[in-house]
Amino acid sequence: MVKPRIRGKSMKKMIEASMQRAVLLLVCIVLIVVWGGISAFQMHRDYLPSINKTTLLVSLRVPSYQTD
């Protein structure tokens, strides 16, 4: 299998620049996701009450339902 040769320095520079841009974009996305996760954890810890009960009671009101 023959590897394609990159002709000219401009094509090589363009490929290198796009790879650097992709790495930079990936790092930015990872930082934003991590920052969002930390912020969500802090909001949950600071503003939401803690749940001490392990069970959750759900009540349902249906006007047309009759018990006999």
C-alpha positions in Angstrom: 0.0 0.0 0.0 1.4 3.3 -1.0 1.1 6.3 1.2 -0.1 9.5 -0.5 2.5 12.2 -0.5 1.6 15.7 0.5 2.7 18.1 -2.1 3.8 21.5 -1.1 4.3 23.1 2.3 1.0 24.9 2.2 -1.0 21.7 2.3 1.1 20.3 5.1 0.7 23.5 7.1 -3.0 23.5 6.6 -3.3 19.9 7.9 -1.2 20.7 10.9 -3.2 23.9 11.7 -6.5 22.0 11.4 -5.2 19.3 13.7 -4.1 21.9 16.3 -7.5 23.6 16.0 -9.3 20.2 16.6 -7.2 19.6 19.7 -7.9 23.1 21.0 -11.6 22.7 20.3 -11.6 19.3 22.1 -9.8 20.7 25.1 -12.3 23.6 25.3 -15.3 21.3 25.1 -13.9 19.1 27.9 -13.2 22.1 30.1 -16.8 23.4 29.6 -18.3 20.0 30.4 -16.2 19.6 33.6 -17.0 23.2 34.7 -20.7 22.5 34.1 -20.5 19.3 36.1 -18.8 21.0 39.0 -21.3 23.8 39.0 -24.3 21.4 38.9 -22.9 19.5 41.8 -22.4 22.7 43.9 -25.9 23.9 43.0 -27.3 20.6 44.1 -25.4 20.7 47.3 -26.1 24.3 48.2 -29.7 24.8 47.1 -31.5 21.5 47.1 -32.6 19.9 50.4 -31.1 16.6 51.3 -33.4 13.6 51.0 -33.3 11.5 54.2 -36.1 9.1 53.3 -35.3 6.3 50.9 -38.9 5.9 49.8 -41.0 8.3 47.9 -44.8 8.5 48.4 -46.9 9.3 45.3 -50.5 10.2 45.8 -53.0 10.3 43.0 -56.3 12.1 42.9 -58.9 11.0 40.3 -62.3 12.7 40.5 -64.2 9.9 38.7 -62.8 7.0 40.7 -65.1 5.6 43.3 -64.2 3.1 46.0 -66.7 0.6 47.2 
